[in-house]
Amino acid sequence: MATPEELEQCGDETAMYVAWDDLTVVIPNFGEGATKRLLNGVNGFGEPNRILAVMGPSGSGKSTLLDALAGRLAGNVVMSGKVLVNGKNKRLDFGASAYVTQEDVLLGTLTVRESIAYSAHLRLPSKLTNEKISDIVEATITEMGLQECSDRTIGNWHLRGISGGEKKRLSIALEVLTKPSLLFLDEPTSGLDSASAFFVVQILRNIASSGKTVISSIHQPSGEVFALFDDLLLLSGGETVYFGEAKSATKFFGEAGFPCPSRRNPSDHFLRCVNSDFDNVTATLVESRRIHDSSFSIYQLHETSHTLDPLDDIPTAEIRTILVRKFKSSEYAAASRARIQEITSIKGLVTERNNRSQTNWWKQLRILTQRSFINMSRDLGYYWLRIAVYVVLAISVGSIFFNVGRNHTNVMNTAACGGFMAGFMTFMSIGGFQSFIEEMKVFSRERLNGHYGVAVYTMSNLLSSLPFIILMCLSTTSIVNYMVKFQSGASHFFYNCLDLITAIVTVESCMMMIASVVPNFLMGVMLGAGYIGVMVLSAGFFRLFPDLPIVFWRYPVSYINYGAWALQGAFKNEMIGVEYDSPLPLVPKMKGELILETVLGINPVSSKWLDLVVVMMILIAYRICFFAILKFREKVFPIIHMFYTKRTLSHIQKRPSFRRMAPFPSNRYHVHHALSSQEGLNSPLQ
């Protein structure tokens, strides 16, 4: 390990030292119950050229620790303590570090090479030539061992893709393109076989060897994988069981009175000592053997229980308490505290290594629009199925209102056809909500890791969708105009297309706005359907504008309703300049303007183009709201959460139950974790 003085002399200003002191994370309980501690006074550090493995059973606080260090904690939790980067109290977010989540959030329609290439063009300096960027992409593919699958599709709901291990390596490859000095990984070997897990960790070993700081949570590595780690932080119940060099962990457990058997994987032994599920497993196995072999005597049964595992004689909670107490007074804890003090005194290093994109805004817009367009064109569920449904609906509308004519009895039929086109057909935009949700997940991951900004994403999402929406509206309007015999002429056809395009783009903008705030697909569909239902209801077709209740429905809902303005424009486009046959003989024909005013309650004086402009203004407003929501979550929410944290801490620290909480809860209130979540645990019989 390099000392601070050595670092200052060598001038390695890109090194990232991360230290955390007395880190506590809680879920506040403002009722009568106790406050739940996810982390309780955890100390530790991460250094360049080393891999720190964060181990522990499920629910021990591994992911919580990574989220706390990376500044990605959920809004309902409160953190206290210090997180220091190169000795400075600095929040790591939006490009300051790279974070590979446990879930592989990727665009499944792209190939491996395309994913890496687009990420490289989005983030590497604009001054680099395409040839240089291609060389970097190929080198990354080779380094990550992705040559064999480089031209295969990642895979989604209708495309078979690459394996789980290849997806994990691709996720890592996307984050190491810019050579970040600090890399967090949340269980990168989860769900992988032993060979794939070893390959992934070996890649992390190579990354760390190039002067990077790597901190990774891991569930239960094999012996070969465990040997690749430099340092180990073992957590249980949110508390530190051990922190220090990984190779010294077995020595600590031996000194504490729980030596690791010579033929047992060290990581298996560590988790066996701190995972309370094994108490239940042992009791179940003993009871099962007693039932299946009733000839066992009590003495034989007792002897059998002792042959399962030497640790079965002591409850896990007691073992865990002993280990925590032993570590706090051990030389390992003292060495850790001393090293943290050294790291806090480091000078001459940057407090934040910027991992943000180095590409100019216009190139990002072009690349992101191109990537999004390719994703939309290859995903059948994004637009192609919707286009097919729109064509079928257009044929249905055309056949029902076929050649509706200009008779006075068909005025309402014409209005109904226009109402369906401007109102109900926009409802189909909700069909792409699942794709909106998936795209928002990709944006959230890439934005948090500093790939690009909010404004460029907002613009590219709109531009990439326009060709499909234009195709959808052109085909729909052509079929309906031809079959229903709306007013002929290029201007009328052009207006109908623009009216439908702006209405659908407006609805999709609103759906994106909803997708940015809802936590899941179901809630988004419910909110989206409810919103469109309110807009259709107040659009002026089911009840005319003059008849709408003045409070709320007319003012302000009908005036901010895209459907109301789109429907008015559609009616004016079809009826102004048209004469309808009179219901009485020898009576002059009725002008369309008169019907608009007397029958439909629409003022024919105002231009239809003004209605179209208003719809466009609503569209722009929705896009601005979408941008503002994303910016609010990024800039304002952390400030609100900071005040919430201070207020909550001052409140709960006054409660005796919080101050006097035992290191571990009693067995009576102990929350057990399902054994099914303990992937790869060895049976106590082995």
GULUMFI-795721 format. One record per residue (C-alpha): x, y, z; residue in one letter. Coordinates in steps of 0.1 Angstrom, whole numbers, padded with zeros to 4 digits, always signed. Example, Ala and Ser with C-alpha at 12.3 -4.5 7.8 and 13.67 -1.06 7.14 Angstrom:
BEGIN
+0123-0045+0078a/+0137-0011+0071s/
END
This chain:
BEGIN
+0000+0000+0000m/+0013+0034-0009a/+0015+0061+0017t/+0000+0095+0012p/+0035+0110+0010e/+0045+0085-0017e/+0014+0094-0037l/+0021+0131-0035e/+0056+0124-0048q/+0046+0102-0077c/+0019+0128-0087g/-0008+0103-0096d/-0036+0128-0094e/-0061+0104-0110t/-0060+0079-0081a/-0092+0076-0061m/-0091+0067-0024y/-0125+0061-0008v/-0130+0059+0029a/-0161+0057+0051w/-0162+0063+0088d/-0191+0053+0112d/-0214+0049+0082l/-0250+0042+0094t/-0280+0038+0072v/-0315+0035+0087v/-0351+0032+0075i/-0369+0057+0099p/-0399+0045+0118n/-0419+0074+0132f/-0443+0051+0150g/-0439+0031+0181e/-0416+0004+0165g/-0378+0004+0164a/-0359+0021+0136t/-0344-0005+0113k/-0307-0002+0107r/-0295-0014+0073l/-0259-0004+0082l/-0246+0003+0117n/-0213+0021+0122g/-0194+0005+0093v/-0158+0016+0087n/-0136+0008+0057g/-0118+0021+0026f/-0110+0012-0010g/-0076+0019-0026e/-0062+0019-0061p/-0046-0013-0075n/-0068-0033-0052r/-0102-0051-0053i/-0124-0049-0022l/-0149-0076-0019a/-0180-0069+0002v/-0194-0102+0014m/-0223-0113+0036g/-0256-0132+0035p/-0287-0117+0018s/-0299-0087+0037g/-0266-0080+0054s/-0262-0045+0038g/-0239-0051+0008k/-0259-0033-0018s/-0269-0006+0007t/-0232+0001+0013l/-0224+0004-0024l/-0254+0027-0028d/-0244+0048+0001a/-0208+0052-0012l/-0220+0060-0047a/-0247+0085-0036g/-0276+0063-0048r/-0296+0055-0017l/-0334+0054-0020a/-0353+0084-0008g/-0369+0067+0022n/-0336+0059+0040v/-0313+0082+0060v/-0275+0080+0061m/-0252+0094+0087s/-0214+0092+0089g/-0187+0103+0065k/-0178+0092+0030v/-0145+0107+0020l/-0130+0107-0015v/-0092+0115-0014n/-0097+0129+0020g/-0126+0152+0010k/-0163+0149+0019n/-0176+0146-0017k/-0208+0131-0030r/-0202+0107-0059l/-0229+0109-0085d/-0236+0117-0122f/-0203+0107-0137g/-0179+0109-0107a/-0176+0071-0107s/-0188+0040-0126a/-0215+0017-0112y/-0224-0017-0126v/-0258-0027-0111t/-0269-0062-0104q/-0295-0060-0131e/-0282-0058-0166d/-0301-0028-0181v/-0293-0029-0218l/-0310-0023-0252l/-0318-0058-0263g/-0321-0050-0300t/-0285-0039-0304l/-0256-0062-0309t/-0227-0063-0284v/-0204-0044-0308r/-0231-0018-0315e/-0237-0012-0278s/-0200-0006-0270i/-0195+0015-0302a/-0225+0038-0294y/-0213+0042-0258s/-0178+0051-0270a/-0191+0077-0295h/-0213+0092-0268l/-0185+0095-0242r/-0151+0096-0257l/-0136+0130-0268p/-0150+0144-0300s/-0114+0150-0313k/-0108+0113-0316l/-0113+0099-0352t/-0137+0072-0360n/-0108+0048-0366e/-0093+0055-0332k/-0127+0050-0315i/-0131+0017-0335s/-0097+0005-0322d/-0108+0013-0286i/-0141-0006-0291v/-0123-0036-0305e/-0097-0036-0277a/-0125-0034-0251t/-0143-0064-0268i/-0110-0084-0267t/-0103-0074-0231e/-0137-0085-0219m/-0136-0118-0239g/-0166-0109-0260l/-0152-0117-0294q/-0174-0147-0301e/-0207-0129-0293c/-0196-0094-0306s/-0221-0095-0336d/-0249-0112-0318r/-0280-0094-0306t/-0282-0089-0268i/-0318-0101-0268g/-0352-0090-0256n/-0388-0103-0254w/-0388-0115-0290h/-0351-0119-0298l/-0329-0146-0284r/-0296-0131-0273g/-0264-0137-0254i/-0259-0155-0221s/-0261-0140-0186g/-0223-0141-0182g/-0218-0123-0215e/-0244-0096-0205k/-0225-0091-0173k/-0192-0086-0191r/-0209-0063-0215l/-0223-0042-0187s/-0188-0039-0173i/-0173-0031-0207a/-0197-0002-0211l/-0185+0014-0179e/-0147+0009-0183v/-0146+0025-0218l/-0135+0058-0203t/-0111+0042-0178k/-0129+0053-0146p/-0107+0056-0115s/-0134+0043-0092l/-0157+0013-0101l/-0185-0001-0081f/-0201-0035-0089l/-0232-0050-0073d/-0228-0088-0073e/-0213-0091-0107p/-0211-0129-0105t/-0248-0134-0095s/-0264-0161-0116g/-0232-0171-0133l/-0215-0205-0133d/-0181-0209-0116s/-0161-0205-0148a/-0180-0174-0159s/-0177-0159-0124a/-0139-0165-0123f/-0136-0149-0158f/-0155-0118-0147v/-0135-0113-0115v/-0103-0119-0134q/-0113-0090-0156i/-0118-0069-0125l/-0084-0080-0113r/-0069-0066-0145n/-0088-0034-0142i/-0076-0028-0106a/-0040-0036-0116s/-0041-0006-0139s/-0043+0018-0109g/-0081+0017-0105k/-0101+0013-0073t/-0126-0015-0075v/-0153-0022-0049i/-0176-0051-0055s/-0202-0069-0035s/-0203-0106-0040i/-0225-0133-0025h/-0205-0165-0021q/-0175-0168-0043p/-0157-0201-0050s/-0122-0206-0036g/-0106-0196-0069e/-0126-0164-0071v/-0120-0155-0035f/-0083-0158-0040a/-0085-0129-0066l/-0096-0104-0040f/-0072-0082-0022d/-0094-0069+0007d/-0125-0082+0023l/-0154-0065+0042l/-0176-0091+0058l/-0210-0078+0068l/-0238-0094+0088s/-0270-0076+0100g/-0255-0043+0089g/-0224-0046+0111e/-0187-0053+0103t/-0177-0089+0111v/-0142-0084+0095y/-0124-0059+0074f/-0089-0063+0062g/-0068-0082+0037e/-0087-0112+0023a/-0059-0136+0030k/-0058-0127+0067s/-0096-0134+0072a/-0090-0171+0080t/-0064-0162+0106k/-0089-0138+0123f/-0116-0165+0124f/-0091-0189+0139g/-0081-0164+0165e/-0117-0158+0174a/-0123-0195+0180g/-0139-0205+0147f/-0111-0219+0125p/-0118-0227+0089c/-0115-0265+0081p/-0087-0272+0058s/-0109-0286+0030r/-0136-0259+0032r/-0139-0229+0010n/-0131-0199+0032p/-0161-0179+0019s/-0184-0208+0027d/-0170-0209+0062h/-0174-0172+0068f/-0210-0172+0057l/-0217-0203+0077r/-0206-0185+0108c/-0228-0154+0103v/-0258-0167+0084n/-0287-0175+0107s/-0304-0196+0081d/-0281-0225+0089f/-0297-0228+0124d/-0330-0235+0106n/-0313-0259+0082v/-0297-0279+0109t/-0329-0282+0129a/-0348-0293+0098t/-0322-0319+0089l/-0321-0333+0124v/-0359-0335+0126e/-0361-0350+0091s/-0336-0378+0101r/-0356-0384+0133r/-0388-0389+0114i/-0373-0411+0087h/-0354-0433+0111d/-0375-0437+0143s/-0351-0464+0154s/-0326-0438+0164f/-0321-0435+0200s/-0319-0400+0216i/-0282-0405+0221y/-0277-0415+0184q/-0298-0385+0173l/-0277-0362+0194h/-0245-0377+0180e/-0258-0374+0145t/-0265-0337+0150s/-0229-0332+0161h/-0216-0348+0129t/-0234-0323+0107l/-0211-0294+0114d/-0190-0284+0145p/-0206-0250+0144l/-0241-0264+0149d/-0235-0265+0187d/-0235-0227+0189i/-0264-0205+0176p/-0254-0183+0147t/-0265-0151+0166a/-0240-0159+0193e/-0212-0167+0168i/-0219-0134+0151r/-0219-0114+0183t/-0186-0129+0193i/-0170-0122+0159l/-0182-0086+0159v/-0169-0080+0195r/-0135-0097+0187k/-0130-0076+0155f/-0137-0043+0173k/-0108-0050+0197s/-0085-0067+0172s/-0054-0055+0154e/-0073-0056+0121y/-0097-0029+0133a/-0069-0008+0147a/-0050-0011+0114a/-0081-0001+0095s/-0087+0030+0116r/-0051+0040+0112a/-0053+0036+0074r/-0085+0056+0072i/-0067+0084+0091q/-0039+0083+0065e/-0063+0084+0036i/-0081+0114+0051t/-0048+0133+0052s/-0040+0128+0015i/-0033+0160-0004k/-0025+0168-0039g/-0051+0145-0054l/-0083+0156-0072v/-0113+0153-0050t/-0134+0140-0080e/-0123+0122-0111r/-0148+0133-0138n/-0161+0103-0157n/-0186+0124-0176r/-0189+0124-0214s/-0162+0143-0233q/-0183+0145-0265t/-0199+0177-0278n/-0236+0182-0275w/-0244+0179-0312w/-0225+0147-0317k/-0243+0132-0287q/-0277+0143-0301l/-0268+0126-0335r/-0255+0094-0320i/-0283+0091-0294l/-0310+0097-0320t/-0294+0071-0343q/-0292+0046-0315r/-0328+0052-0304s/-0341+0050-0340f/-0323+0016-0346i/-0338+0003-0313n/-0373+0014-0323m/-0370-0001-0358s/-0359-0035-0344r/-0383-0037-0315d/-0416-0050-0330l/-0436-0038-0300g/-0423-0002-0301y/-0440+0010-0333y/-0444-0017-0359w/-0473-0035-0341l/-0489-0002-0334r/-0486+0008-0370i/-0503-0024-0380a/-0531-0018-0355v/-0535+0017-0367y/-0539+0005-0403v/-0565-0021-0392v/-0584+0006-0373l/-0582+0030-0403a/-0598+0004-0425i/-0624-0003-0399s/-0632+0034-0396v/-0633+0038-0434g/-0657+0009-0438s/-0681+0020-0411i/-0681+0057-0423f/-0677+0047-0460f/-0686+0076-0483n/-0705+0094-0456v/-0716+0121-0480g/-0729+0157-0474r/-0765+0151-0463n/-0777+0169-0432h/-0784+0135-0416t/-0747+0127-0419n/-0733+0157-0400v/-0730+0139-0368m/-0715+0109-0386n/-0688+0132-0400t/-0682+0146-0365a/-0680+0111-0350a/-0654+0100-0376c/-0634+0131-0369g/-0637+0126-0331g/-0625+0090-0334f/-0595+0101-0354m/-0585+0130-0332a/-0594+0114-0299g/-0596+0076-0297f/-0568+0068-0321m/-0544+0088-0299t/-0553+0064-0271f/-0532+0037-0289m/-0501+0056-0278s/-0504+0039-0244i/-0495+0006-0262g/-0458+0016-0262g/-0456+0023-0225f/-0436-0009-0218q/-0410+0003-0243s/-0410+0038-0226f/-0404+0022-0192i/-0375+0001-0206e/-0360+0031-0223e/-0362+0051-0191m/-0343+0024-0172k/-0315+0026-0197v/-0315+0064-0195f/-0313+0063-0156s/-0283+0040-0157r/-0264+0059-0183e/-0273+0093-0168r/-0261+0083-0133l/-0228+0071-0148n/-0224+0104-0167g/-0229+0092-0203h/-0249+0122-0215y/-0272+0150-0203g/-0310+0153-0198v/-0316+0178-0226a/-0299+0157-0253v/-0319+0127-0243y/-0352+0147-0243t/-0345+0159-0279m/-0332+0126-0292s/-0362+0107-0279n/-0385+0130-0298l/-0365+0131-0331l/-0360+0093-0333s/-0398+0086-0329s/-0410+0112-0355l/-0403+0090-0386p/-0425+0062-0372f/-0452+0085-0361i/-0453+0102-0395i/-0455+0069-0412l/-0483+0058-0389m/-0503+0090-0395c/-0497+0091-0433l/-0510+0056-0437s/-0540+0061-0414t/-0550+0095-0429t/-0546+0082-0465s/-0569+0052-0458i/-0596+0072-0439v/-0596+0102-0463n/-0600+0079-0494y/-0627+0057-0479m/-0648+0083-0460v/-0644+0109-0487k/-0633+0138-0466f/-0626+0171-0483q/-0602+0166-0512s/-0571+0187-0518g/-0535+0186-0506a/-0540+0213-0479s/-0568+0194-0463h/-0549+0161-0464f/-0518+0178-0451f/-0536+0194-0422y/-0553+0161-0412n/-0518+0144-0411c/-0503+0173-0391l/-0532+0173-0367d/-0529+0136-0360l/-0491+0137-0358i/-0491+0165-0332t/-0518+0148-0312a/-0500+0115-0310i/-0466+0131-0303v/-0482+0151-0275t/-0497+0120-0260v/-0464+0102-0262e/-0446+0131-0246s/-0471+0129-0217c/-0465+0091-0215m/-0428+0097-0213m/-0434+0122-0185m/-0455+0096-0166i/-0428+0070-0172a/-0402+0092-0156s/-0422+0093-0123v/-0439+0059-0119v/-0420+0030-0104p/-0435+0003-0127n/-0454-0005-0159f/-0487-0013-0143l/-0490+0020-0125m/-0479+0039-0156g/-0506+0022-0177v/-0532+0031-0151m/-0522+0067-0149l/-0518+0070-0187g/-0552+0055-0194a/-0568+0077-0168g/-0552+0109-0182y/-0562+0101-0218i/-0597+0092-0206g/-0601+0126-0190v/-0588+0143-0221m/-0612+0125-0244v/-0641+0131-0221l/-0635+0169-0221s/-0625+0172-0258a/-0659+0186-0268g/-0674+0155-0286f/-0693+0137-0258f/-0705+0171-0245r/-0702+0203-0264l/-0678+0230-0252f/-0706+0255-0243p/-0723+0228-0222d/-0692+0218-0202l/-0693+0228-0165p/-0675+0261-0162i/-0656+0251-0131v/-0627+0228-0137f/-0639+0211-0170w/-0641+0242-0192r/-0616+0263-0172y/-0589+0251-0173p/-0592+0215-0185v/-0606+0221-0219s/-0581+0248-0226y/-0551+0227-0218i/-0566+0196-0235n/-0547+0187-0266y/-0577+0166-0278g/-0600+0196-0276a/-0578+0217-0299w/-0570+0188-0322a/-0607+0180-0326l/-0617+0216-0332q/-0591+0218-0359g/-0603+0185-0375a/-0639+0197-0375f/-0629+0231-0391k/-0607+0214-0417n/-0636+0192-0428e/-0666+0215-0425m/-0655+0251-0434i/-0663+0257-0470g/-0686+0227-0473v/-0724+0230-0479e/-0748+0203-0465y/-0781+0194-0480d/-0811+0210-0461s/-0836+0188-0444p/-0864+0208-0460l/-0872+0212-0497p/-0866+0246-0514l/-0844+0257-0484v/-0809+0268-0492p/-0781+0244-0483k/-0765+0247-0448m/-0730+0261-0446k/-0704+0241-0426g/-0696+0272-0406e/-0732+0274-0394l/-0732+0237-0384i/-0699+0242-0365l/-0714+0271-0345e/-0749+0259-0339t/-0746+0221-0337v/-0710+0215-0325l/-0705+0247-0305g/-0673+0257-0322i/-0663+0292-0332n/-0656+0290-0370p/-0639+0325-0370v/-0607+0313-0354s/-0583+0296-0378s/-0577+0259-0378k/-0540+0266-0379w/-0543+0284-0346l/-0557+0252-0331d/-0528+0233-0345l/-0503+0258-0331v/-0520+0254-0296v/-0515+0216-0298v/-0479+0221-0307m/-0475+0245-0277m/-0490+0218-0254i/-0465+0193-0269l/-0436+0217-0262i/-0450+0222-0227a/-0451+0184-0221y/-0415+0180-0233r/-0404+0209-0210i/-0422+0192-0181c/-0405+0159-0190f/-0371+0177-0189f/-0380+0195-0157a/-0390+0163-0139i/-0357+0146-0148l/-0337+0177-0137k/-0357+0180-0105f/-0349+0144-0096r/-0313+0151-0104e/-0307+0185-0088k/-0335+0194-0064v/-0343+0160-0049f/-0308+0155-0033p/-0312+0189-0016i/-0347+0180-0003i/-0333+0146+0009h/-0305+0164+0027m/-0329+0184+0048f/-0351+0154+0053y/-0321+0135+0066t/-0311+0162+0090k/-0346+0165+0104r/-0351+0127+0106t/-0318+0122+0124l/-0325+0149+0149s/-0359+0132+0156h/-0349+0096+0159i/-0317+0102+0179q/-0339+0115+0207k/-0357+0082+0210r/-0342+0058+0236p/-0350+0028+0213s/-0326+0042+0187f/-0298+0051+0211r/-0299+0018+0230r/-0304-0005+0201m/-0284-0037+0206a/-0259-0047+0179p/-0281-0075+0169f/-0318-0081+0175p/-0329-0109+0198s/-0339-0143+0183n/-0375-0134+0190r/-0375-0105+0166y/-0348-0118+0143h/-0359-0116+0106v/-0346-0147+0088h/-0337-0147+0052h/-0350-0174+0029a/-0325-0201+0021l/-0336-0199-0015s/-0319-0165-0017s/-0286-0179-0006q/-0273-0190-0040e/-0247-0217-0039g/-0246-0224-0002l/-0232-0258+0007n/-0253-0281+0027s/-0242-0286+0063p/-0239-0323+0056l/-0209-0316+0034q/
END
